[in-house]
Amino acid sequence: MQFRNHNVEKSGAKEPIMPMPQPAPAPAPERQEATPVPPRREEPAVASAPSDLLLGRGARFEGKLTFEGTVRIDATFIGSIVTNDVLVVGEAARIDADITCGTIIVHGEVNGNIQAKTGVEVHRTGKVRGDLETPSLLIERGAHFQGASRMEPGAKTTTAKAAGAK
């Protein structure tokens, strides 16, 4: 769009074409010294760095849980859990799952088989119904355990598996 000059002489000359006025540039914001922000990247479904997570009371989850770091569950969970790290089963938790983990600490209820690479702790308020396989087992007085346990040192289990693979 162009504007025409309305102050034209009557001499018959053509009206000059005036350029469209441009808005004044906005003043530059004051610069503040700040730490540069790295570009945002898409996060994978499983965290790549160890983290702590709480699945709280009253919640219900179903599926496969895979994580790094420490996770405490105080909710109802149905499915399977896989990690090399620490799973804490809170007093309010009910877990119906097969679990493969580094360490599991049970204060609530677990129904399913547990394979722990480091250790299993069942505290006095804990209930475990299922078979355990771990190099270290602690069951406090008052805890409930129904199932079979198999304890082999982690190094021997690894050696036996490696020897069988040759």
Rosetta blueprint (number, residue, H / E / L):
1 M L
2 Q L
3 F E
4 R E
5 N L
6 H L
7 N L
8 V L
9 E L
10 K L
11 S L
12 G L
13 A L
14 K L
15 E L
16 P L
17 I E
18 M E
19 P L
20 M L
21 P L
22 Q L
23 P L
24 A L
25 P L
26 A L
27 P L
28 A L
29 P L
30 E L
31 R L
32 Q L
33 E L
34 A L
35 T L
36 P L
37 V L
38 P L
39 P L
40 R L
41 R L
42 E L
43 E L
44 P L
45 A L
46 V L
47 A L
48 S L
49 A L
50 P L
51 S E
52 D E
53 L E
54 L E
55 L E
56 G L
57 R L
58 G L
59 A L
60 R E
61 F E
62 E E
63 G E
64 K E
65 L E
66 T E
67 F L
68 E L
69 G E
70 T E
71 V E
72 R E
73 I E
74 D L
75 A L
76 T E
77 F E
78 I E
79 G E
80 S E
81 I E
82 V E
83 T L
84 N L
85 D L
86 V E
87 L E
88 V E
89 V E
90 G L
91 E L
92 A L
93 A L
94 R E
95 I E
96 D E
97 A E
98 D E
99 I E
100 T E
101 C E
102 G E
103 T E
104 I E
105 I E
106 V E
107 H L
108 G L
109 E E
110 V E
111 N E
112 G L
113 N L
114 I E
115 Q E
116 A E
117 K E
118 T E
119 G E
120 V E
121 E E
122 V E
123 H L
124 R L
125 T L
126 G L
127 K E
128 V E
129 R E
130 G L
131 D L
132 L E
133 E E
134 T L
135 P L
136 S L
137 L E
138 L E
139 I E
140 E L
141 R L
142 G L
143 A L
144 H E
145 F E
146 Q E
147 G L
148 A L
149 S E
150 R E
151 M L
152 E L
153 P L
154 G H
155 A H
156 K H
157 T H
158 T H
159 T H
160 A H
161 K H
162 A H
163 A H
164 G H
165 A H
166 K L
